[in-house]
Amino acid sequence: MKAKDSATVPAPIADDRPGLGLGLAAIGVLIYSFTLPSTAAVLGDLDPYLIGVGRSAAASVLAAGALLAVRARPPRRDQLAAFAVVVAGVVFGFPVLSTLALDHGASSAHSAVVVGLLPAATAVLGALRAGERPSRAFWLAGAAGAACVTGFALVRGAGRVTAADLLLFGALLAAAAGYTEGARLSRDMPGWRVISWATVLAAPITVPVTGWLLATTGPHWTGRAVLGFGYVAAFSAYLGFFAWYEGLARAGIARASQLQLAQPVLTLAWSAVLLDERVDATTALAAVAVLVCVALTQRARVRRSPLAARGLPGRSWGSSPQARPDRSRGERESVTPR
């Protein structure tokens, strides 16, 4: 092919700086910090399985509309295994398990600090699956953050690991796997397409199951239930991933995922404001310790392998009218509605 053939030569990378990736990841963290309080607020009105599965079913409607608007081509066959992990992790695993943990008596604040282990789990999987090699300082800072949230959870649980804690550990492992594979896919296609295809691929299960749950569980659609479910469906299950996957792909999975160490702090604040949960001195100290660890991880160097670095194609993010290379078909697709 000739060098000037636009079908094979990628466009220049637009603002592909680590700072942009971290900023996008931070937006995702902010959106996700409302997830647990929103879920806890509606548990009295809606069945936990309806919340966990139904939010993905509702998101699939938005996703299908977005994919149809840009005439997006389906994922390649060799990407389906990674999509299966994304579906299992962030479409089913985390939403269902975390909602069941809340239904088993875990408070929003307690759940937040246990799920605070998620950055450490994501960093490990990022190193194993995405060719990233964090430095020793990075691992020490991340381990310190994980120790802080683990110790906080154990103090709150009087040294016991409850059934709710086990559900939360399962939820964070599922999310870590889904985040890692989603970030790897986001090197080949925009992050919003990754979560869109994941929710659409899961729709043959989520939509009929949601219909059955609506018919059999007797939901009470109060104003609080509508707002809470609407948030987790539109933002937690869908829109938050637009920024989150793109941030992971741009800044690196290990580095960007450490921003989630701040998520328990934010969730504790929203839990106090929205759910009247008490934030005491122990919580405040844990919050400060977590923020220090976040700062240290961002200063530590993360070395990405040459293969991983080449995996991120030149493309802009968002609604830029500029065509971006679609590696799944070897040709360009417009990202604006036609």
C-alpha positions, 0 to 999 in steps of 0.5 A: 500500500502507498504511504499516503493511503489513509486506510493504513496510516493512523492519524496523529494522536490528539492530546494523548498525554498521561495528564488527559488520561488521568483526568478522564479516569478521575471523571470516571471515579467521580461518577462511580463514587455515587454508585454504592449510595445510589444502590443502597438508597433504592434497596428498600423499593427494588429487588437486589437482582433487579437493580444489579441486572436491570441497570445493564438492561436499561444501559443496553438501550442507550448503547444500542442507540449510540452504536446505531447512530454511528453505524459501528461495526461489530467486534472482531472474532478475536476480540470476543474473549476479551468482551466476554470477560468485560461482560462477566466482570462489569455487566454482571459480576460487580453490579450483582455482587455489590448489590447483594452485599448491600442487601446482606447488611453491608453499609454503603461506607463499609462497602466503599472501603472494601471495594477500595482494594480494587485499584490494587487488583486492577494494577496486578491484572494490568501488569499481567495482561497489558504489558505494564511494569510498575516500579517498586515504589509504585507497588509499595504505595499501592500496597500501603493504600490497600492495607489502609482500606483493608485495615479500615474494613476489618476495624469496622467489622470487628475483625470478622469477614462476613458474607457481605465482605466475601460478596464485596471481594468477589465484586472487586475481583470481577470489576478488576478483570472487566476494567483490565480487559476493557482497557486493553480493548480501548487501545483498538477502539474508543472506550465508549464503544467497548462498554456499548458493545459489552452491554449490547452483547449481554442484552439477550440475557439482561433484558428478558431477566429484567422483564421477569424480575419486573413481573415477579418481584413487585417493585415500588417505583417511588421517586427515590427508586426512579432517581437511584435506579436511573443513576446506576443505569445511565451513569454507573453502568454506561456513561461512566465507562466512556471516561474510565476506559479511555483514561485507563487506555491513555494513562496506563491501567496501573497508574490510572486505576490508582485514582480509585483509591480516592473513591472510598473517600468520595463515597463516604462523603456522599453516604454521609450527605445522602444517607446520613451515615456517620463519618467519625475520626477513624474514617477521616484518618483513613481518608487522609492515608488513602489520599497520601497513597494516591499521591505517591502512586502518581509520582511513581514510574510505571514502565509500559512495554513497547508492545503495549505502547504501540497498542494505542492507536492514534485517535481523538476521544469524544465527539470529534468530527475527525475520522479515526482509524478502526483497526477492527476493519482496517478502515476509518469510520465517522464517529458522528451520526450520519 
